[in-house]
Amino acid sequence: MTGGKERDDRGPLTKLAQAGRRREWTGMPGQPGGIVSPPVWRASTILYDNVAHLRAVGTNIHERLSYGRKGTPTAWGLADALTEMEPGAGGTMLYPSGVAAISGALMAVLRPGDRLLMVDSVYDPTRNFCEQVLRPYGIDTIYYDPCDLAAIDRLLHDNSRAIFLESPGSLTFEVQDIPAITALARDRGIVTLIDNTWATPLFFPALSHGVDISILACTKYIVGHSDVMMGSVTATAGLFPQVRQTAWLFGQMTSPDDAWLAARGLRTLGVRLAQHQSSALDIARWLATRPEVARVLHPALPDCPGHDLWARDFSGSSGLFSFVLNGGDEAARAALIDGLAHFGIGYSWGGFESLALPVDPARHRSATRWQAEGPMVRLNIGLEDPADLIADLDAGLARFRARA
Ligand SMILES: *Cc1c(COP(=O)(O)O)cnc(C)c1O
């Protein structure tokens, strides 16, 4: 935790290299020197010196060895690094998946009788959690239009406890006016939570824009290599104790091996995101010139709803975006995707390998309607040569044209 430290003037790339490497996690007590990164500490039982020691440590303690479920320096180092990446944060908890982090954060702030405001362009499993878990437990979720600030104001009631944001939205990439929403919430004592997986704290440090709780599917860019499932919740100092307590009560934790892989991924987040950004922009701009493409939904392109807000608030764009085809049907879209040589077909994203996915946002809306000129494809632009990816998509668009 960095809360209470003097002002930190280091740039975010310097923090990525240095964060979470506390001396007590990388060296041996009483010995000079140390290793670079906290190693894998695997443990369930922790051995105590005597009963007095056992009593002194207790069980409700943070960042002290007490029992495997409370973590070891491997997970603490990663959590500490994520906290350092979010100026204004009090601490971070880790979860076995991004969805577990989302449900863990919501359970930490909501009680029966509360009302939750949820952005309509939210990641579909978040909506499912609200409908299939929160609603039966007496927590009402109301969905709002990501592009309509006045709608939030209208939907607020005395029992509104939290506003959940995801910006840009899943599949359709609408950018929300985050500072305006958090200002409105703060005036009324309402907690704001954001799914910040797309931008990561590198391109959007959410807490410094007024958000209380920032959630990441670390599975995506933090891990970056498509081989670990993990989530994180970073909260203000005021909310962190209840986030941590809820995670402990639910027994949430991550394996030390996974935490070690995620911490390794985190070190190269800066260079990976720079490349994802530049390749994705090349490809998005090329797609925008194509007659087979009706629209490219990429926050850095002017067509994207909320583009001006993105330009104002974000310091970069990542490698995930969608495009809408001009006419054509399911079979024409499948012809485009099925023949791609350099794009895999699969869920998740944020890894080094490119992916193409057919997406149908209309199925996941309730407060707004999704209308488009044709079927849609979401691309995860990986670290391959952009020219190879463009040639591959060019051939894909030719297959689409032949079927459309
Ligand atoms: C993938 C994803 C999640 C969930 O992460 P998992 O680790 O797959 O559970 C949450 N939010 C967004 C925006 C995602 O894309």
The ligand as an SDF file (V2000), in Angstrom:
LIG
                    3D

 15 15  0  0  0  0  0  0  0  0999 V2000
  -13.0220  -10.7180  -19.8560 C   0  0  0  0  0  0  0  0  0  0  0  0
  -13.6300   -9.5880  -19.1530 C   0  0  0  0  0  0  0  0  0  0  0  0
  -14.0010   -9.7020  -17.8190 C   0  0  0  0  0  0  0  0  0  0  0  0
  -13.9320  -10.9950  -17.0500 C   0  0  0  0  0  0  0  0  0  0  0  0
  -12.6710  -11.5030  -16.8830 O   0  0  0  0  0  0  0  0  0  0  0  0
  -12.4480  -13.0780  -16.6200 P   0  0  0  0  0  0  0  0  0  0  0  0
  -11.0820  -13.1320  -16.0830 O   0  0  0  0  0  0  0  0  0  0  0  0
  -12.6400  -13.7330  -17.9650 O   0  0  0  0  0  0  0  0  0  0  0  0
  -13.4820  -13.5180  -15.6240 O   0  0  0  0  0  0  0  0  0  0  0  0
  -14.5060   -8.5840  -17.2020 C   0  0  0  0  0  0  0  0  0  0  0  0
  -14.6600   -7.4250  -17.8580 N   0  0  0  0  0  0  0  0  0  0  0  0
  -14.3310   -7.2870  -19.1520 C   0  0  0  0  0  0  0  0  0  0  0  0
  -14.5310   -5.9680  -19.8110 C   0  0  0  0  0  0  0  0  0  0  0  0
  -13.8160   -8.3620  -19.8530 C   0  0  0  0  0  0  0  0  0  0  0  0
  -13.5270   -8.2370  -21.1500 O   0  0  0  0  0  0  0  0  0  0  0  0
  1  2  1  0
  2  3  1  0
  2 14  2  0
  3  4  1  0
  3 10  2  0
  4  5  1  0
  5  6  1  0
  6  7  2  0
  6  8  1  0
  6  9  1  0
 10 11  1  0
 11 12  2  0
 12 13  1  0
 12 14  1  0
 14 15  1  0
M  END
$$$$
